[in-house]
Amino acid sequence: MATATFRFHGVLESFLARGHRGRAFDCACARAATLKNATEALGVPHTEVGRLLVNGGPATLPRSVRDGDAIEVFPFEPGAAATADAPLFLADAHLGGLARMLRMLGFDTLFDNAIQDLAILEIARRERRIVLTRDRELLKCREVMRGCFVHALKTEAQISEVAARYALGRQMQPFTLCLHCNLRLQEVGAGAAQEQVPGRILARYARFVRCPGCERIYWEGSHWEHMRKLLSATLDVEIDA
């Protein structure tokens, strides 16, 4: 066995046993254990580790734990997990509200309230999606290359949390995806929309968009304005209609 001293910081402490929170503690690890193995054995999924220091120097999760190591584990700083291209998300069955708000912001987000863990792992691997979940054991699976444990319970706080971690304000394209199908909306003329839209709406609005999947029609009405204000307040940024 190799005995190392661990210290977890910030939100990562919520994953630990109570006796390990707020202090450094010693832990015996198998000699073949990596930092990934050790942190996950203590309750912290590898996807939540933003930065590692071992004996004061930077380290990575594949590094082996050695006897006498002093290990510090930090969460992601805001924006540190941002991607060059707009991220693709996959929200598990308990995060339907979060999925809907991400779609409002224009981020491709798969969601199915009946999806099983094996399907999540396969789709995330195949499509390189970020797994959003409150299931820490799911995030410990080696198939999950990128993931995010969502700490908040309320939808508005969840979208703030995810937006901060991935710096979504830089890449959002609000109201470009169908909230139900996750497909990109297509602009249509009033004539094409008239069978689905009340006459009073046709008389008041000039711009309509349609989902090519479910064929729902959207327009910039009071519901649209409510969503814009909700997202602007939640993310503390101005979202243009």
C-alpha positions as CSV (number, residue, x, y, z in Angstrom):
1,M,0.0,0.0,0.0
2,A,1.0,3.6,-0.6
3,T,-0.2,6.2,2.0
4,A,-0.7,9.7,0.6
5,T,-2.2,12.9,2.1
6,F,-5.2,14.3,0.3
7,R,-6.8,17.7,0.4
8,F,-9.9,18.4,-1.6
9,H,-11.1,22.0,-2.3
10,G,-14.3,23.9,-3.0
11,V,-17.4,22.1,-4.1
12,L,-15.5,18.8,-4.3
13,E,-15.8,18.5,-0.5
14,S,-19.5,17.7,-0.9
15,F,-18.6,14.3,-2.4
16,L,-16.4,13.3,0.6
17,A,-17.3,11.5,3.8
18,R,-18.0,14.2,6.4
19,G,-14.8,13.4,8.4
20,H,-12.7,14.3,5.4
21,R,-14.2,17.7,4.6
22,G,-12.3,20.9,5.3
23,R,-9.0,19.3,6.1
24,A,-6.1,17.2,4.8
25,F,-6.3,13.5,5.6
26,D,-4.2,10.4,5.0
27,C,-5.4,7.6,2.8
28,A,-3.9,4.2,2.0
29,C,-4.0,3.4,-1.7
30,A,-3.1,0.3,-3.6
31,R,0.4,0.6,-5.1
32,A,-1.0,0.4,-8.6
33,A,-3.6,3.1,-8.0
34,T,-3.7,6.2,-10.1
35,L,-4.9,9.6,-9.0
36,K,-8.1,8.8,-10.8
37,N,-8.6,5.6,-8.9
38,A,-7.8,7.2,-5.6
39,T,-10.1,10.3,-6.0
40,E,-13.0,8.2,-7.2
41,A,-12.5,5.7,-4.4
42,L,-12.9,8.7,-2.0
43,G,-16.2,9.7,-3.8
44,V,-15.1,12.3,-6.4
45,P,-15.8,11.5,-10.1
46,H,-12.9,12.1,-12.4
47,T,-15.0,14.5,-14.5
48,E,-15.1,16.9,-11.6
49,V,-11.4,17.3,-11.1
50,G,-10.3,20.5,-12.7
51,R,-6.7,20.7,-11.4
52,L,-4.3,18.5,-9.4
53,L,-1.2,19.3,-7.4
54,V,1.1,16.6,-6.2
55,N,3.9,17.7,-3.8
56,G,3.3,21.2,-5.0
57,G,3.6,20.5,-8.7
58,P,1.0,20.0,-11.4
59,A,-0.2,16.4,-12.1
60,T,-2.7,14.5,-14.2
61,L,-5.2,11.8,-13.3
62,P,-3.2,8.9,-14.8
63,R,-0.2,9.5,-12.5
64,S,0.4,6.8,-9.9
65,V,-0.1,7.5,-6.2
66,R,3.3,7.1,-4.4
67,D,4.0,6.7,-0.7
68,G,4.3,10.0,1.0
69,D,2.6,12.1,-1.8
70,A,0.8,15.3,-0.8
71,I,-2.2,15.6,-3.2
72,E,-4.4,18.6,-3.6
73,V,-7.5,18.3,-5.8
74,F,-9.3,21.4,-7.1
75,P,-12.7,21.8,-9.0
76,F,-13.0,23.6,-12.3
77,E,-12.6,27.3,-12.2
78,P,-15.5,29.2,-14.0
79,G,-15.0,28.8,-17.7
80,A,-12.1,26.4,-17.4
81,A,-14.1,23.6,-19.0
82,A,-15.1,25.7,-22.1
83,T,-14.7,24.0,-25.5
84,A,-13.5,25.6,-28.7
85,D,-16.7,24.6,-30.5
86,A,-20.2,24.8,-29.0
87,P,-20.5,21.9,-26.6
88,L,-23.0,19.0,-27.2
89,F,-24.8,17.9,-24.1
90,L,-26.7,14.8,-22.9
91,A,-28.9,15.3,-19.9
92,D,-30.0,12.3,-17.8
93,A,-33.6,11.5,-17.0
94,H,-33.8,13.8,-13.9
95,L,-32.7,17.0,-15.7
96,G,-35.5,17.7,-18.2
97,G,-35.8,21.3,-17.1
98,L,-32.1,21.9,-17.5
99,A,-32.2,20.3,-21.0
100,R,-35.0,22.6,-22.0
101,M,-33.1,25.8,-20.9
102,L,-30.0,24.7,-22.7
103,R,-32.0,24.3,-25.9
104,M,-33.4,27.7,-25.3
105,L,-29.9,29.0,-25.4
106,G,-29.2,27.1,-28.6
107,F,-27.1,24.2,-27.3
108,D,-27.7,20.8,-28.8
109,T,-28.9,18.8,-25.7
110,L,-30.2,15.2,-25.9
111,F,-32.8,14.3,-23.3
112,D,-35.1,11.3,-22.9
113,N,-36.7,10.7,-19.5
114,A,-36.6,6.9,-20.2
115,I,-33.0,6.7,-21.2
116,Q,-30.9,4.1,-19.4
117,D,-27.3,4.4,-18.3
118,L,-25.9,2.1,-20.9
119,A,-27.5,4.2,-23.7
120,I,-26.1,7.4,-22.1
121,L,-22.6,5.9,-22.1
122,E,-22.8,4.7,-25.7
123,I,-24.3,8.0,-27.1
124,A,-21.8,10.1,-25.1
125,R,-18.9,8.1,-26.4
126,R,-20.1,8.0,-30.0
127,E,-21.1,11.7,-30.2
128,R,-18.6,13.2,-27.8
129,R,-21.3,14.7,-25.6
130,I,-20.9,16.1,-22.2
131,V,-23.0,14.0,-19.7
132,L,-25.0,16.1,-17.3
133,T,-26.2,14.2,-14.3
134,R,-26.7,14.1,-10.5
135,D,-25.5,10.5,-10.5
136,R,-21.9,10.5,-9.4
137,E,-21.5,6.7,-10.1
138,L,-22.4,7.3,-13.7
139,L,-19.7,9.9,-14.0
140,K,-17.1,7.5,-12.6
141,C,-17.5,5.2,-15.6
142,R,-14.4,5.2,-17.8
143,E,-16.5,5.6,-20.9
144,V,-17.5,9.1,-19.8
145,M,-14.7,11.3,-21.2
146,R,-16.5,14.6,-20.4
147,G,-19.3,15.1,-17.8
148,C,-20.6,17.4,-15.2
149,F,-22.2,16.6,-11.8
150,V,-25.0,19.2,-11.4
151,H,-25.1,20.2,-7.8
152,A,-28.1,22.6,-7.9
153,L,-31.6,21.3,-7.4
154,K,-33.6,24.1,-9.1
155,T,-33.5,24.5,-12.8
156,E,-32.5,28.2,-12.8
157,A,-29.6,27.5,-10.5
158,Q,-28.6,24.4,-12.7
159,I,-28.4,26.5,-15.9
160,S,-26.3,29.1,-14.1
161,E,-24.0,26.4,-12.8
162,V,-23.5,24.7,-16.2
163,A,-23.2,28.1,-18.1
164,A,-20.5,29.2,-15.7
165,R,-18.5,26.0,-16.0
166,Y,-18.5,25.9,-19.8
167,A,-18.6,29.7,-20.5
168,L,-21.8,29.3,-22.5
169,G,-22.3,33.0,-22.8
170,R,-19.6,33.1,-25.5
171,Q,-21.4,30.6,-27.8
172,M,-25.1,30.8,-27.2
173,Q,-27.6,31.3,-30.0
174,P,-30.9,31.7,-28.2
175,F,-34.2,30.5,-29.6
176,T,-32.7,28.6,-32.5
177,L,-33.6,25.0,-31.4
178,C,-36.9,23.3,-30.9
179,L,-37.5,22.9,-27.2
180,H,-39.2,19.6,-27.8
181,C,-37.1,18.0,-30.6
182,N,-33.7,19.6,-30.2
183,L,-33.7,20.3,-34.0
184,R,-32.7,23.6,-35.6
185,L,-35.7,25.9,-36.3
186,Q,-36.4,27.0,-39.8
187,E,-37.9,30.4,-40.7
188,V,-41.3,30.2,-42.5
189,G,-43.6,32.8,-44.0
190,A,-47.0,33.7,-42.5
191,G,-48.7,31.9,-45.3
192,A,-47.0,28.6,-44.4
193,A,-47.9,29.1,-40.7
194,Q,-51.5,30.1,-41.2
195,E,-53.0,26.6,-40.6
196,Q,-51.4,26.3,-37.2
197,V,-51.4,29.9,-36.0
198,P,-54.5,31.9,-34.9
199,G,-55.5,34.8,-37.1
200,R,-54.9,37.3,-34.3
201,I,-51.3,36.1,-34.1
202,L,-50.8,36.2,-37.9
203,A,-52.0,39.8,-37.8
204,R,-49.7,40.8,-35.0
205,Y,-46.4,39.0,-35.9
206,A,-44.4,38.9,-39.1
207,R,-41.7,36.3,-38.2
208,F,-42.4,32.6,-37.6
209,V,-40.1,29.6,-37.3
210,R,-41.0,25.9,-37.5
211,C,-39.4,22.7,-36.2
212,P,-38.8,20.3,-39.1
213,G,-39.4,17.4,-36.8
214,C,-42.6,18.0,-34.7
215,E,-43.7,20.9,-37.0
216,R,-44.4,23.2,-34.0
217,I,-44.6,26.9,-34.9
218,Y,-42.8,29.5,-32.7
219,W,-43.1,33.3,-32.8
220,E,-41.8,36.1,-30.6
221,G,-44.8,36.5,-28.4
222,S,-45.3,36.9,-24.7
223,H,-44.0,33.4,-24.0
224,W,-40.9,34.1,-26.0
225,E,-40.4,37.4,-24.1
226,H,-40.9,35.6,-20.7
227,M,-38.2,33.0,-21.7
228,R,-35.8,35.8,-22.8
229,K,-36.2,37.6,-19.5
230,L,-35.9,34.4,-17.5
231,L,-32.6,33.5,-19.2
232,S,-31.2,37.0,-19.0
233,A,-31.9,37.2,-15.2
234,T,-30.6,33.7,-14.6
235,L,-27.4,34.1,-16.5
236,D,-27.0,37.8,-15.6
237,V,-26.5,38.7,-19.3
238,E,-28.6,40.5,-21.8
239,I,-30.3,38.2,-24.2
240,D,-31.7,39.9,-27.3
241,A,-35.0,38.7,-28.7
